[in-house]
Structures are given as C-alpha cells and as structure tokens.
Amino acid sequence: MENRKQTPGYLALLSLGALGIVYGDIGTSPLYALRESFLAHEGIAVARENVLGVLSLIFWSLMIVISIKYLAFVMRADNNGEGGILALTSLLVPRARRHLRSSRRLLILIGLFGTALLYGDGMITPAISVLSAVEGFKVATPVLEPYVIPAAIAILIGLFSIQRHGTGTVGSIFGPIMLLWFTVLGVLGIAQIVREPTVLTALNPIHALRFFTDNGFHAFLSLGSIFLVVTGSEALYADMGHFGKRPIQIGWFGIVLPALVLNYFGQGALVITDPSAIDSPFYRMAPSWGLYPLVVLATVATIIASQALISGAFSLTMQAVQLGYLPRVRILHTSAREIGQVYIPSINWALMIATVGLVLGFRSSSNLAAAYGVAVATTMVITTLLFFSVTRNLWQWPTAAAVGATAAFLFVDLSYFGANLFKVPDGGWFPIIMGGIVFAIVTTWKRGRELLAMRLHHGELSIERFIGTIAAQRATRVPGTAVYLSSRPGATPPALLHNFGHNGVLHETVLAVSVLTAGVPRVEPERRTKLWPLGMGFFQVTITYGFMEEPDVPDDLRRVSHPGLDIDWDAATYVLGRETILATEKEGMAMWRERLFAFMARNATNAALFFHLPAKQSLEIGVQVEI
C-alpha cells in the first residue's frame, strides 16, 4: 500500500476509508470511558479538580499511546506493509540469530499469547459497544429500559448473520458515516466547552499529577477505566496493511484526535457544571431534539466498530492457519477484488455466541467495562516487548536508545496493566480465560504437528532413493499424472509410499508437491512455484504462499513449465494422506493435549477442500499415527 503512488485525492480517499475500518473501536469509547472513570471507583468524587485530572490523563494517554508509541514508532515495524502482533512475531522469528534458540522460542510464545488475548477482546468489543449505544434509549425515556438488552442482542445477531455476504457492499459507506460520527463528537464537545472554557486547562499535565496526589490509590485504580480511551490502539497497527501508515496518520491527526479531545473535554465541561450528568455524560450533551438521532448514529457507529473487529478476527485466524498455529478451517472469500475480505463461518458463530452470552451475563455496559481492558493492556505490553526486539535485532539501535524508548512505553503500559489487574474479580477473568483457552489450542496444535511430523518422517526415504528403488524394481507405470502432496520437500510423500506399497504401480508423471508458508504476507504469483526434474518422470515442486494468502494448488500448478512436461490438469489425480491421530502414553505431550490435538485434527477442514483440489480428481490415503 505504501509503495503505491498516492495522489492527494487518492490519499484523502484512503484516509476516509481508514475512518470506517481503523478508528471504529477507539471512536466509540466516548460512549462510556469518562463515565466509568468515576462511576467504577467510589473513591473518586465528581469534583472540578478530579474532572480536570481525568481529562488530563485522557489527553496525554491519547498523545503518548496512540500518537507517539503506535503512530510514530510501532507502525514502523511492518512486515511488508502488514501490521499486528502476529505479523510482528513472524517478522522477528526468522531473523533472530540462530544461536538464541530459547529467546526465539520465548518470542514465539509471547507473540502467540498476545494473539490469543485479541480473541477475547474481539468478543467483548461488539458487546460493550452495541450495548452502550442502545442504552441511550433509556436516557431518553425509562419506558424503553426493558428493551435495551433484547435490542442489543437482536442487533448483534443481525450483525453476525450478514457476515457471509462480506463487507464489500457496505464498506464504501463506513468512512462517510464515521466522518459524520466524528464531526458530531466534535460539535457536541464544542457546545459544552464554550459554556465552561476553563476545562481546557486540563491540557496542562499538572492536573494529572494533582489527581494522583489528591486521590492516591483510588487514582491508580481509575487508570483501569481511563485506559478505555485507547483500547483501539492495537487495531491501528493490525489494520495497517489495508491502508498504509500515512492515511492512518492523516485520519488520526486531522479528524479523530481533535474530535475525541473535544468530546471528552465537552463531557468534562458538562460534568463540572452538572455533576449528576456523570451517569451518561455523552448522551446528556445532546439537545432533547437530537437525542434519538444521536442514539441511532451511535448504534450505527458501534456496529461499524464491531464489524472491524469481527473482520480482524477472520484475518487473524487465516494468518494463524497459514503459519501452522491453528488447524485448517473453512475460509470463504467475499470479494473478487479484495483478497483480505474473508469470512470464516466457525469463527463467526463462535464470536456471536460469546458476545450474546456476554450481554446476557453482564447486562450493562458498565458491568462489561470491568471485563474490558485486561486483554488489550496485556497485548500492549507484549507489543512493546516485541518492539524492543525489533529495535535491537532488526534496526540495530544503540542499546541506550532501545532501552530508553522501551522503558518509557513500558512505564505507561505497565501502569495501565497493573490497574486493569484489579478488574479481574469483577469480570476481567473472562478475557484471561478465553486467552488461555486459545493459547492452549494454538500451542497444542503447533506442538502436535511437530510430533506428527516426527512420527511420519521417522526413517523417511528421500525422493531420490525412492526413484532409484523403483528403477531397480522396474515398477509398472500407468498413463497419466499423479500429484502427491507432502510437507517436506526432498522427502518421499508418505501417501506415495503407501500407494506404491499396496498397489505396486505408478503414474507416468509424478509430482511431489510441498506447500510452504513464507514469513511475509504475500508472495507474487510468478514467484510462488518452483520445479525440479528428478528423472524417470518425477518432479519436485514447491509452492510458497504468504501468511495472508489462501492456497489454491491446482491454479498455481498450472503455472509450472518444463521441456517435455505436458500435463492434462483436468485429468490429473491429486493424492494426499489423511492421518488418524491416536493419543498414547508416548513421550511428547500431556494426554489431555494429545486428545485435544486428535480432536482438532479430526474436525479440521478437509485438506482437499482447503487446497482447492477438485473433488472428482482427489484421492485420500489414510494412515493411523500414534503420538
């Protein structure tokens, strides 16, 4: 995206698009962030100095965490234009020095845990965003209060139900709607600031310091709620590949940051003049005639914010599958033009069940706010640690500069992390448990695949030796082409050994194909496929995909060419192995992990479907493997 020539008009269009995709989460935080900074902590009185202190913390949090840490530093650590914690991990690991095996493994585990926590965030964000928007109706009239939860659930079910259609048809209006949303945020804020202009003194960080000296430990606890203003920070980094750095930066400094600051300060001005407005300062800024339209606009904005996180969960899952951290799942492309627009049914319905369950379980955005933030705060700490490795191992920064920058960011991150830990008993346990479950799944799958590969490749035969063996035996050859899929280039595919061992015949042309995943998001189609002739009609082929791409083996095999290689691909036979995993007491993993791995393997999407092999031309050879 960054390499593309960006005219002013095109850059403006990208910046508008970034408003709809990147800033939905952080842009809807004014619905609840300032309110929770006071209501969630009984020791913080709604007084002028406390309001100014909270506003000062909000402003400097936006400046330090978003403007400086992410936009100025972290977004420079892109993996061929792609961002996000999993992309950052894949960027680091291949380039780590080989003798640092333990450090490299630790980097992987840290990155995977941060990735796992993002799924918990993806469950909470739609629930708290939609619920906080719909709660505006009970501000308008208490008569509608009984309908708030049913309305939120109906909206969430509807949102997840339309995911299969993709975001392409409605994505074009996301940007203009969010531009209207941020404009309204700014206008509402200005209307209150002009009535109480002294609120602007909160720009002075001395108010933040006084807030801590006046309120002590209660002020520290309030950081857990103030943190809600930056919970969309990871989305900036994760969605970088869609738009590039410049459009995201222009959108932030030109529209989002001014609108957020004006709105938060406007809420503060209202609360200073009317402390009772703290129960819903966002909606109480609106004139009576504009309350219902504002609730509708807020609901649409939260749906857009939720959409961005749902789509992010789909992309994250596709990356994890390609990098070997999750089993194969059914991935559907919803756009013929945009490769990043995918739909994963299993993830979609799991997220829907979780978000609806959260609404029913917590029943209010205030209760959900207690669960929100723990996962994001932890992920932000992990991102900072990984960023330190980038500065030292990739950018070769001097130690003093790398440690200095990391220490400054960690001071802020750990302050928020520590405050959020006190949320654990009140709901913060949910994202931790969900993150732990996902972490157990990804690490079990990765380790299980390693053990399976060890069992399958124990005493494996090189393809050259196999060819020599059949030459000596003068094996029977039949007309046609067989394509054998194998994970290891240079080794005889297990399916080929089993087929020849049972049937004693081979096709005239045999391709041993290995599908590999590179540590980059995408590989140019003309550079994906490599072919080596091995003699006697055998060929070794490797097809390399990026971790953001979906494999299509038949399509890429049609690109191979070699003198004398004339294949009728419509008549070729694709042969692949299907392993049945048997959990045993052998050394490897704990029994529960082996059973979990076996369960995931049984329920993984069929390899033929995942690699887009034609059903009528595919043959599976089963084998039982003990791990």
N, C-alpha and C positions, 0 to 999 in steps of 0.2 A: 504493500500500500504506500509506503514511504517513497519507493523508487518511482512511483508513477508521477508524471508531470502534473502538478497541481496549479491550475489557473485560479485566480481569485474566486471566480464563480463556482468552480468545482470544489474548492476548499470550503466555501460557505455552505455548499450542499452537504459535504461530509460532516461539517460541524453541526448542521441542523440534524442530520441523522444520528450523530452521537448523543444529542439531547434525548432522543427517544429510546436508545438502547443502553447507553453507558450510565446516564445520570438518573434513571428512574428510582433506584433504591435510595440514594442519598438525597434525591429531590423530594421524596415523600416523608423524610424524617421530621420536618417541622410539624407534622400532624401530632406527634407525641413526645418528641425529645425534651423540649423545655418543660412541659407539664410533668414528665416523670422525674426530672432533675429535682423537683420539690416534693411532689406527692409520694414518691417512692422512699423518701427519707424524712421521718418525723422530726429529726433534729434540725432541719433547715427551715427556718421561718421565712415566710414570703414578705421580706422587708427590702427596702431600696438597695442597701449595700449588698445583700445576698443576691438580688436580681442582677445587679451590675457585675458582681463577681462571677456568676454563672455565665452571663453573656460574654464576659471577657474570656473565660475558659472555652466557650463555644467558638468564638472568633479565632483565637490562637490555635485551637485544635484543627480547625479548617485550614489555617495557614501552614502549620507545621506538618501535619499528617498528610494532607492532600496536596497543597501547593508545592511544598518543599520535598517531602520524602518521596511521594509517589510520582508526581509530575516532573520534578526536576532530577530525581536520582533513579528510583527503582525502574521507571519506564525505559530507561536507557539499557536495561538488561533484558533485551528482547531476543527471542530465539527465531531468527529470520523473520522478524516482524510480529511474531506471536508472543503474547504475554500470558501471565497466570502462573500459579505456583507449580503446576505440573510441568508446564513448558520450561520454567526456570530450572526445575530439578533435572529434566532431560538435557538442558543446556550444560549444566555443571558436570554431571556424572561422566560423560565420555571424555571430558577434557581434564579430569582430575589426574594427578600424577599417579602412575601405576603402583608405586610402592606404598601409597596411602590406602591400602585396601580397607582398613577399619574405618577411616574417615569417609571413604567413598560410600561404604555401606550405611554409615550414620547419616550422610546427606540424603540418601535414598529414603531411609526410614522417616527422617524429619519431613521431607517433602511429601511423602505418602500420608503421613498423619495430618498435615495441613490440608491436603486434598480431601481426606476423609471428613474433616470438620466442615468443609464447604457444603457437603451434602446436608448436614444438619442446618446450616444457615439457609440453604435453599428450601428447606421445609418450613422454617419459621417465618421467613420474609413475606411470602404471599399471605400467610395467615394474619400476621400483625398489621401488614399494610392495608389489606382489604377491610379487616375488622375496624381499624382506626378510622378509615374513611366513612364506613357505613354508620359508625357511632355518631356522626354528625347529625343524623336524623333525630336522635333522642335529645340533642341540644336544641333542635328546632321545636320539638314538642315531645313531652314524656309519653304521649299516647303511642308513639312508634317504637318505644323501647323494647317491647316483647318481640318485635320483628327484626331486630338488629342481627341476632345470631342466625336465624333462618335465611335472611337476605345475604349475609356474608357467605354462608355455606352454598347457597344457590349460585352466587357469583363465582366462587371457586370451582364448583363442579362444572359450570359452563365454561370457564376458562380452560380447564384441563381437557374438556370434551372436544374443544375445537383445535387442539394442538396438532391432530393428524392432518389438518388442512395446511399447516405451515403458517409462517408469519409474513410471507412474501406479499400477499394481497392486502394486508392491513399495515404492514411495516412502513409504507410510504407516508401514512398519516401520523405515525408515532411522533416524529420530530415536531411537526406543527402543533400537535396537541400539547406536548411538553413545553414548547416555546410559549404557548398560551398559559400553561400552568406556572412557569417561572415568572412570566410577566405579572400574573395575578398575585403571586407571592410578593413580588417587589412592591406592587401598588398597595396591597393590604398593609405591608410594613411601613411604607412612607406615610400613609394616612395616620398611623398611630405615632410615628416618630415626630411629626410636626406638632403634635399635641404635647409631647414630652421630649423635647430635643436633648435634654441632659442625659438621656440614655446613651448617647453617642460617646460619652466619656468612658464607657466600658471598653473602648478600643485601647485604652491605656492598661497594660498588663499589671499595673499596681493593684487594680481591683481584684484580679485573680489571686494575687498574693495575700491581700487582706481577707479574701474569702476563706483561705486556709487558716490564717491566724485567728480569725474570729470563730470558726466552726470546727477546727481541729479534725478529729477522726470522722465526724459526720461529713465534712467536706471531701475527705478522701473517698468515702463510700459513694458520694454523689457522682464521682467520676464514672461509675458504672452506668449511670443514666446519661450523663453528658456525652459519653462515648457513642451514644446512638446517633449523633450528628455525623459521624464518619464511618458508619457501618458499610457504606457502599464503596469504600476505598479499594477493596480487592477487585471490584467489578471494573474499575478504571483500567487496572492492569490486565485483567483477564480478557477484556474486550478490545484490547489494543489492536489485535490483528484485523478486526473488522474495519477500522477507520484510520489507523496510524496515530502517531503521537501528536502531530500538530493540530488536527481537527479537535482532538480531545482537550488539548490545552487551550485552544481558542474558545471552545464551548465553556470551559470552566471559568477562565478569567473574564470572558466577555459577557456571559449570561448567568451561569449557575452560581458562582461565588457571590456576585453582587445581590442576586435575588435572595439567596439563603441568608446572607448577613442582614439585609433589610428586613426580611420576615422575622428572623429571630429577634432582632432589636425592636421590631414593631410589637411582637408579643411581650417583650420585656417592658416596653413603654406602657402597654395596656395593663400589665400586672402591677406595675408601680402605682398607677392611678387607681386601679381597682383590683386589690389582691384576691377577691373572690373569683375573678376570671381565670384563676390558675387551674380550675377543673377542666377547662377546654379553651386555652388562650387562642389557639389557631382559629377555631370557628367563631369565637366571640369577637374577633377583629372585624368580621364581616357585618355589613349593614343588614337589617332584618330582611329587606327585599332580595338580598343576594345570597342568603344562607342556603336555600335549596339548590340553586345553580352551583354554588361552591361545593356542596356535598357531592353532586353529580360529577363535577370536574375532578374532585379529589378521588372519587371512586374509579374514574377512568384512568387517572394518573397512577393509582396503585395497581390497577390491572396491568398497565404497561410496565410498571416496575417489576411486577411478579413475572410477566412474560420474559423479561430479560434474564431473570434468574433461572426460570424453567429451561429456556434455550441454552443457558450456560451449563446447566446440569447435563443436558444432552451432549453438548460439545465435550465436556469434561469426561463423560463416560466413553465417548468414541475415542478420545485420546488414551484413556486407561486401557481400553481393549486392545488398541493397536500397539501399545507399549508392553502388553503382556501382564497387566495388573488386574484385569477382570476377564471373566470368560466371555466368549463370543455372545453377542446379543443381536437381536433383530434391529437393524438400522435402516430407516426409510428416508430417502431424500425428498424434501418437499418443494424443491425449486430446481428447475433445469439449468438455471444460470448461476445460482449462488451455492457453492459447494459446502459452505458452512451451515446451511439451513437443513437440519436433520431432525427426525422425530424417532424416539425410541419408546415404543409402547410400554415396556416393562417399567422403565424409569418414570414415565408419565403417570401411570396408575399408582405406583408406589408413592410418589410425591403427593398425589391427590388424596390418597387415604391418610397420609401423615398430616397434611395441612388441615383437612376436615377434622381429624381427630384432635389436633391442637386447638382448633376453635371450640370444639365441644368440651375439651378438657379444661382449658384456661378461661374461656367465656368472656374475656375482655382484653383489649389491647394493653391495659396497664399490667394485667397478670402475665401476658405474653412478654412484655418488656423485661420481666425478671428473668426469662429464659433467653432473651435475645442479647447478644453481645459477647458471650463467653467464647463461642466458636470463632467469631471474627477476630476478637482480641488475641486469641491463641494463634490464629493463622497469620496475623500481622507480625507477631513476634518471630514466627518461623520464617516469614518472608525476609525480615531484617537479617536474620542469621544467614540465610542463603545468599542474600545480597552481599554480606561481608565476604563470603567465599568467592563471589564474582569479582569483587574489587581486588582481592589478593591473587586468585588463581588465573583469572582471565584478563583483567585490566592492569594487573601488576602495579597497583597503587602502593606507595610507600606505607609501611606499617602504621606510622603515626596518623596519616590521613584516613586510612581504612578504619582503624580503631576509633579515631575521633568521631567520624561520621556515624559509625555503628553505635557507639556509646550514646550519642545524642538521641538517635532514633529509639534505641532500646530504653532509655530513661522514660520517654513518653509512652512507648508500647507497654513496658512492664508496669507503669503506673496504672494504665487502663486495665491491664491484665489482672493485676492484684485486686483492683476494686471490683472487677467482674467476678472474681472467685467467690465473693460474698453473696453472689446471686445463686450459687449452686443449690442451696437448700430450697430456694423459692421457685425453682424451675430451670436454673442453669444446668441441672443434671441432664436434661433432655438432649441438648446438642452434644454433650460429652459422651453420653451413652451411645447415641447414634454414630458419632465419630468413631468411638471404639469398635462398634459393630462393623462399620465399613472398613476400618483399618485392619481388623481381624480377617475380613473377607479378602482384601487385596493382598495382604502378606501371605495368607494361606494359599491363595491361587498362585502367586508368584513362586513360592517355595514348592508347592505341589507340582507345578510344571517343570521345575528344575529336577525334582526327584523322578518324575515320569520320564524326562529326557535321559536321565542316568540309567534307568531300568531298560528303556528301549534301545539305548545306544551301547549298552554293555556288550562288549565283544562284537561291535558293529563291523561291517565289512565295507571297505572303501569301494566306490563305484568302479574304479579301475580293476581291482582284484575280482570283482563280480564279473566284469566283462571278460577278463581272462579265463575265469572258470567256465563260463558258458561257451567260450570259444573252444576250449578243450573238450567240452561235452558235445559240441556241435548241436546245440539246442535247436528245437523246432521253432521256426519263425512263421508267423501268420501275417497276412496283409493288413495294413492299417497303421494307425498311430495311437500310442498309449501315453498319457500324461500322468506321471506319478508325483504326487505332492509330498515333499519332505521338508522338515525344519532345518536340516543340516546340509549345506552344500558340500559335495565331495563324498558323502556317505550314501550307501545304497538305501533307498527308501524302504522301510520295513514292509510296506504293502507290496513292493516289488519282490522282496524275498519270499513272502508268504504266498503270493500268487504263483511265482515260478516253482516254489517248493511243492505246491499242491497240484498245479496243472501241467507243469513241465513245458510250457510254450511261452513264447514272447512275440510281441508285435514287431513288424519290420523296423519301425521307427519308435524309439523310446525316449521320452523327455523326462529327466529328473528335475522337477521344478521346486525351488525353495523360495518362499515368500518372506521377505525381510522387512523390518521396520527401521527407518533411519531416525536419528536424533534431531531431525528437522521437521517442520510442519508439513512441507510438501516437496515432492520430487518431480521435476519436469518429466512429462510423459516420454520424451525421446531419450531420457537418461535412466529410465526405470529398469529396462530389461537388458540383460547380458547373456550371451550364449557361447558355449564352448563345445566343439565337436570332440567326442571321446572315442570314436571309431565303432565299427560294426553297427551303425545305425543308432548309436546312443548319443545323447546331447545333455549337457548340464545347463540349466537355465536358472538365473536368479532374477526375481522381480522385487524391487525395493520401493516401498511406499513411505511417505511421511506420516507422522502420527496424527495428522489431521485429515487423512485421506481414507476412503473406503476401498478395499481391494476389489478389483474386477479382473480376475486372472485370464479368462478367455479373451477379453478385449485387448489386454496387453500382450498376450502371447501372439496375437495376430501381427504384432509389430516386428517379431523376430524374423530374421532372414539369414540364409546361409546358402552358398552354392550347393546345389543338389538337394536342398531341403524343400520339398514340395508337399505341403500338408493340406488335406481337405479338413478344415477345422469343424465343419458340420458333421463329420463322420468320426472324429477323434473320440477316444474313450478316456475319461478322466477317472483315475483310480486313487483313492485315498484311504488311509487307515482310520478305523474307529476304535478307540481304546475303551474298554470297560475297566474301571478302576476298582480294585479290591483293597480295602483297608486291612492292614495286617499289623502285627507287632514288630515288624522290621524297623530297624533304626531309621529315623527320618523326621517324622512329626508326631506330636501327641495324637492319640487315637481320635479325639474329637475333631482335630483339624483334618486328619485323613478322611474321616467320614464327611466332613463339610466339603472338602475338595472333591470327593467322589460324587456328592450330591450336585455340586455346581457343574461338574463335568457332564453328568447325565442330563442336566437341564440346559446346557449351553446350546446356542443356536447351531444347527447342523452346519458342518464345515462347508459342504457343497453349496448351501444357501448363502453362507457368509462370503465365500469367494466368488459367488455368482456363477457357479458351474451349471451348465444346462442339465436339468434333471434327467432327461432321457439318455444322456451320454455319460452319466456318472455311475461309478461302481465303488461301493464301500467294502473293505475287508476288515472284519472285526478281530480283535485280539484282547485277551484278558491280561491285565498287568497288575502285579502286586506292588504296593508302595509301603 
